[in-house]
Amino acid sequence: MDASFDYSRWSALELRRAEITARQFLTEKQQDISRAFSSQCEALETLVAMLRDPDLTLEDRLDCFARIAEVSEGIQDCANGFFDLGSQPLVARVLATENE
């Protein structure tokens, strides 16, 4: 769990509100989130297709690998961020319940 979110002092009501807010945000933004991931996947597909070119120079291939890494890291960062947003309040609530 991200250290910037200290849910240990939150009440059950506050945790529930955080969970509802996260669920609502992810539901309302699902189309935008999906489009963003689709765009990143299209960029990856383009880069992978470029690698099939037998005339690509070593420098071009290395540039392509670097760009694939950048896009992949962006996808991972986004996925982790959305996962954290949705899961942290829920996990915190479960932990709070266990400690009662």
Secondary structure by P-SEA (a helix, b strand, c coil): cccccccccccaaaaaaaaaaaaaaaaaaaaaaaaaaaaaaaaaaaaaaaaacccccaaaaaaaaaaaaaaaaaaaaaaaaaaaaacaaaaaaaaaaaac
